[in-house]
Amino acid sequence: MNHFLKTTSTISIAALLCSNLNAQTDRKDKAQFKAKSNEFYEQIKKGTQLFDEPKKVTPLVLRMDFTGIDVPKSASEFKTVFTQKPESQGETGTCWCFSTTAFYESEIKRISNQDIQLAELYTVYWEYVEKAKEFVRTRGASLFDEGSETDDVARIMKVYGAVPSEAYNTLKPGQQFHNHKKMVEEMRAYLASVKNSNQWNSDEVIATIKSILNFYLGEPPVSVTVAGKKITPQEYLKTIAKLNPEDYVGFMSFMESPYFTQAEYKVPDNWWHSADYYNVPLNDFMSIIKSAIKNGYSMSIGGDVSESGMENKTGVAMIPTYDIPSAYIDEYSRQLRFSNGSTTDDHAMQLVGYEEKPNGTWFLIKDSGSGGQNNQTAPGYWYMHEDFVKLKMTTFTINKDAVKEILAKFPKKN
């Protein structure tokens, strides 16, 4: 290449570079945050996992076939008391509170004709505080877990009162369902460390438990505003909700304790060992339930819901004859199942209605658990046959006005 051509070429390249540089300085690019993604890599991971991992087979469960049986098809068939719409307890073990709070909401309507929704998690918050106190008092011997019993809601209300649902919403923005797994794990781990180190400072333990609860649930209100006036949760319970916790009693029916005496319901979730349950013969247990709901009294009821005769898509709960024929369901078969552990203290719900059919009485049961939400005709409800209640439902909480005659048969307490 000669010098002229070389020089000309160099000048041309320089001019081109300068032109490109000017063009780039004229452009102002922008950026934004985007979710990191590599869709094909996700396909690779999914493919390798499916290849390497053993095939997952959905386990089969034995479920009753209801073909040819006259079962309820709709919640509209039932005669019902007032109840709020079903609420989900989410990923929590708080059925005892959701069911009994729903029951008290029905009581508010029955007593004072008010449509009020109460904050379930307000009660749950103080329940954990009380459990922590008992854990310290018993030096770690008392159960600290999510479960409890239906009669414990009134026990907590006596001390801490109640607040409306809008006053204590523990769901975070965008959170659809309650999930207490991490919260409970953290509290249990802390209490385990207290026990291991033998550091039984009650004030310190309760303060720490409250700080954990406050982080996950938020601090509960010390007052609520009604008609422009601030009142305490205790005042709200008494003057607005017009509920008296002393008006509610619990019933059970087990042969292990004398009938017509008050005794302890011996399950782990009765963690404070309440011995206030009125123990009655099975026929009385059933007659109370039937007469109460027919007279407009709801109740919270608990027992075993892991049975072959429960099918959540239809919402039907029965006792199949391959388990035990109806004629053989009595106090002995009931006690046998409780004693050998095949009837367990699984779940609490609200009994809100009844229907009479040629094959017996059916009850409409409102459920805060996931099972009832699968009912295709009435999400949040079960259609429960009286035999199921007779054999598998273990306790219920009810207003004492509904059971005056049966309470009169019990010895008077000094």
N, C-alpha and C positions, 0 to 999 in steps of 0.2 A: 504494500500500500504506500502511495506517495504521501508527502507531508501535507499537501493541500487537502487531499481526501480525508486524511486522518484528522486534521484540524476541523474540517467541516463536520465530520462525523461526531467529533467530541462536542462541538457546539450544539449540534442537533440533540444529542442525548441529554446534555445539560438543560437545554430548553424544555425538553419533554419532562424531565424530572421536576423542574421548577413548576411547570404547568400542573402536573399531578399533585404536587404539594399544595399549591394554591387551591386546587379543587377540594382537597381533603380538609383544609382549614375552613372552607366555607360550610362544610357539613357538620352538624352537631348531633351526634348520636345520643340515644337514651338507653337506659337499662331498667329492668324491673325484676323483682323477686318472683321466681317460679318454683313450683315443687320439683325437686330433683326426680328424674324418672329415666328409666331404661326398660322400656316395656319388653323388649326381646330378652333382656337378661332375666326379667321376672318370669318369662316363659321358660327359660332355661332352668331356673331354680325350681319352678313348679314341676317341670318334666323330670328333673333328676330326683326330686323328692318322691314323685309318684313311682318312679322306677325303683329307687333304693328302699323306700319304706314299705313295710308289709301292707297289703290291701286292708283298708278299714271296712269292716262289715257292720252295718247297723244291727245291734242285737234285737232279737225278737222277744216280745213279752206276751205272756198268756193273758188274753183279754176275753171277757164274756161276749157271746154273740146274742144280741138283743132281737134278732129276727123273730117275728111272731109274738113278741111281748108288748103289751099295752103300756108304753112309756110316754111321758110328756114330750111334746114336740116344740113347745114354745113357753116362754116365761109368762105370756099373756093368759095362759090357762089357769094360773095360780091367783088366789086371793092373797093380797099382800098388804103389809104395813108400809108406811112411808120409809124410803131409804134414799140416800144420795147415790149418785152414779158410782159404779165400781172404781176404786182407785188401785193402782199397782204399787205393791211394796218393793218392786224392782229386785235387785240382787242383794236382798237383806233377809235376815231371819226375824222380822218384826211383825209377823202375822198376828201375834197376840195383841199388838197395839192397833194395827189397822182394822182388824175385825171388831174389836171392842170400841174403838173410837167411832166406827160406823154405827155400832149399836147405840152409843150415846147420842149420836146425831139423830137417830130415829126417836130416841127418848125425848130429846129437846122438842122435836116436832109434836110428839104425842102429849107432852106435858104443857108446853107453852105456845104451840103452833108456830114456832120459829124455824126458818130454814137457815141453819147455821152449819158451816163446815169447820171442824176443829183441826188444829195442827197436830198430826200424829207424832211428828219428830220432836215436838216440844216434850212430850211424855217420854219418848225414847232417850232424849238427852239426859233427863234427870234420873231415868232408870239406870243408866250407866254410872252416874255419880253414886247412886245408892248401892249398886253392885260393888263399886270400888270401896266404899265405906265398909261393907260387909267382908270384903276380901281382906282388908286390913284388920278388922276386928277379929276374924277367925284365923289370922296369920296364914292366909292363903288356902284355907280349906274350903272356902265358899266358891261356887262355880261363877266364873266370869265369862259369859258368852252372849250370843245375840238373843237366845230364846227366853221366854217368860210365859206367864199364864194370863188368862183373860181377866182374872180378878185383881191383877196387879195394877191395872190402869186406875182403878178407884183409889188404891193405896197411894199411888204417886200423886193423884189429883188432890187428896186430902192435904198434902204438904205443899205442893207447888202450884196448884190450880190448873188452869187451862187457858189457851189463847186461840183466837180464830186462825184459820189456815193462812190468811193473807199477812198475818203478823209474824209468821216464822216459816219462810220458804227456804229450805236447805239445798234446793237444786241450784247448781251453778248455771250461768247463762249458756244456753245451748244443750244443757244436760237433760235428757228425756227421762231417765230412770235413776232411782236411788241405787247407789252401790257403796256398801259399807265395808267391803273386804279389807282394803288397806287400813282403814281406820281401826277396825277391830284387831287386826294383826298387830298394829302398832301399840294399841293399849294392852293387849295380852303380853306382848314382848316386854313392855315396860314393867308390868306387874310381876312377870316372871323374874325380872332382874331385881325387883324389890324383895321378892321372896328369897332369892338366892343369896342376896347380900344381907338379909335380915334387917333391912332399913324400914322399920314400921312407923315412920313419921306420917300420921294421918293427914295433917294439913298439907304437907308437901306432896303426898300421893294424890290427894283430891285436886290440888292445884294443877298438877301435871296432867291428870286425866281430863280436866276441864280444858286445858290448853290444846290437847289433841282434838277433843270434840269441837272446840271453837274453830280450829283450823279447817276441819272437814265439813262441819255443819253450820258454823256461824254461832255467835253468842246468842242465847235465847233472850227474848225481851223481858225486862223487869216491869214493864207497864204496857198497856194498850190504850188507844184513844177511842172512846165511844161518845158520840154526840158532843165532841169538843172537850171532853173531860178525860183526863188520864186516870186509869184505875189499874190495880195490880191484877195479875193472873188469878189470884184467889178471889178477888172481888168479881172478876169477869165470870168465873165459874158459878158463883153464888147468885149474883144479881142480874146477869145478862143471860147466860146459858140456863140458869135456874136448875142446876143439877146438885144433888146432895149425894156424895159418894157413900154415905152410910145407908142409902136406900137400896144397895145392890148386894146380892148374895150369890154364892157359888154352890152348885150341886154336883154330886157324883153318885155312882152306883157300883160298889164293889163289895164282895163278900168278905174281904180281908179285914174290914172294919165293921163293928156292929151297926146295923141299920138304926136310923133315927138317933144317931149321935153325930157330932161334928168331929171330923178326922182329917188327917193329912193326906193330900194327894201325892203319892210317893213316886215322883218323876224328877229327873234332874232340873227341868226348867222351873219347878217350884223351888227356886234356889233359896228362898227365905223360909222354907219349910212351913208354909201356912197350914194350919190345922183347923181352918174355919169352914171347910167344905161340909155341906149338909149331905150325909150319906143316906140314900133312900133305896128301897127295893126297886128292881128294874121296872116293874109295872107302874110304880109311882113316877119313876124317872120319865117314862114315856108319856104317861097321862098328863104330867105337868107341861111337857113340851107341846103336846097337842092342844090342850085347853088354853095355854097361854097365847099361842099364835092365833087361835081362833077368836080370842078375846082382844086381839090388837096389840099384844105384847111381843116385841122382838126379843132376841137374845144373841149373845156371842157363844159359839159352841166349838168345841175342839175334840180332836181324836185322830184316828188313823186314816190316812188317805192314800196308802200305797197298796191298793187292793185290785185284784183281778176283775172285780165287778165295776170298776170305774173306767169310763171311756170318754176322754175329754172333748172329742169332736162333736159327739152327741150331747155331752154334758150329763150323761146318765150315771148314777151310782146305785148299784144294787148288790145284794149278796147272792152269788150263784149257788144253785143247788149242789154243784160239785165241790163247793166249800162246805156249806151246811144247809140243809133244807130249812125253810122258814119255821116249821113246827118245832124244830129242835133248838131254836135260838132262845136261850133262857139265861138266867143269872150264872149258871155253871159254865156254859160255853163262853159267855162273856168274860168271866173271871179267868178261865183257863187261858184264853188268848192274852189277857193282860199279864198273867203270871209267867207265861212261857215266852213273853216278848214278841209274839206275833201281832199283838195290838200295841202300838207305840203312840207316844204323844207327839204326833207329826205336825199338826197344823190346826190353826184356829180360823173360823169363818163366822159369818153372820147369818142366822136363820131369819128369813124375812117373809115367807109365805107358805101356803099349803094348797094342796088339791086332793080331793077324794076321788079315787078310781075303784073299779071293782076288785082290783088286786091289791088295794091298801091305800094308805095315806102317803102322799109324796110331799116333800118339803123343797122350797126354793131357797137355795143357799148362795149367798153372795161371797165371792172369793177374791181376796187381794193378791193371791199367788198366781203364778203363771198358768197353772193347770186350767182354772176356770176360764181364762181368756181365750182358750181354744174352742170353746163352745160355739159352733157355727150359727146357732139360732139365737143365742143370748150370751155374748161375750161377757165374762165376769161372773157367771152363775153356774151352779150345778142343780140338776134335778135328782134329789136324793130320796130313795125309798125308805120307808119307816124301818125296815129290817136292817138297813145299813146303819141308821142311827142307833138302833137297839143293840147291835153287836159291836159297833166300832167307834161310836162317839162316846167320849169318856167323861166330859164335864161341860157345864154351861154356866154362864153368868146372866142373871136376870133381875128385874126389879122385884123387890119383896112383896109389892102389892099384888103381883100375879100369883103368889104362892102362899098367901096368908093361911089357908086351911092346912097345908102340909107343914108349915113352920110351927103351927100350934101343937103339933104332935111331938115336937122336940122339947127336952127339958129346958127350963129357963136357966140362963146363966146367972150366977151370983154377981 
